[in-house]
Every structure is written in structure tokens, then in C-alpha cells.
């Protein structure tokens, strides 16, 4: 297995480098960063002021992918899914593609001072969570497991960036 990180737009290089390193350690596989340029306008819903995560996943799926690669797009726009106010990320296990957004993971979104360390930790947790879905895992009832559903930022901050003892053995590579 190989994980391909596809930052879309201006995503901080130091954040991407640290994310690559941490994901390689967690999943024990190569992780490559392949920057993307994209016009996300087709995913934008002006009524909501947000971007439809599924459309971004569809766009990411059109890129070249070698068998066994898992693709994780990283954007800095506010994402949503139908019937939800927002999502931190979304995954499509069938295609091996997922997307996460940094927008609501940033302290600045909530009117607080920038904190790069908190952003990094939240980004890692959401990346591992969505890649867990890509690898066949569902949501976990353990609030400390990375696969627990984050209904709020407090949920993300509370969980750990690793799989619990029930989820780890279920990973499909």
C-alpha cells in the first residue's frame, strides 16, 4: 500500500511534511506528497457558503492512481455533506479516496489565535480517521479511538491519533 497526499491550494509545506512523516509511521507504508492545482468552484454551494465533499472526492478520483494507492486530498475550505452542517472530512472506500479540510480544524476559524501544534494534531487525527474508512473501518464507539465519529471539535481533540485494540486488527491493506 502507498498513501498519496494531494494538497489542493496553499497548504503549508511544514504541515504537509509532518503529516507525511506521521502517517508513514502510523500506517507503515510509503507516503508521497503530490500537490494539486484545482478549481473547486464546481463543488461550491453559494447558498451554504460551503463545498460539497463528495464532489471534491470525485475530482480527486479522476487523477492517475496506481493499484493499491490510497489518496487523501487536503483542502482549506469549509466542507459539508448532505444533511450535515459540516464535515471535517469524507471518504469513499470503494475508490480508495478521501478528503479532509483544515478550515474548521484551525483555531482562527473560531476567532482564536493561530496554533500550529493544535492544527497539526487535529489534521493527523482527521487524516488517520478518513484513511481508516478508506481501509474498510467504520465508526467506533470508543471516544478515544481515532475512528470515533467527531460531531464537534471537542470530539476530535479528545480522541487519540491511533486505532483502538478493536479497530487495529480490522484494517484492510
Protein Blocks (a to p, Z undefined) as FASTA:
>chain_A
ZZddddehjddfklmmmmmmmmmmmnopacddddddddfklmpcfknopacfklmmmmmm
mpccdehiacdddddbdcddehiabdfbdcdfknopacddfklmpmklnopacdfklmmm
mmmmmmmmmmmmmnopacdfblkbmkbccfbfklmmmpccbdcfklmmmpcZZ
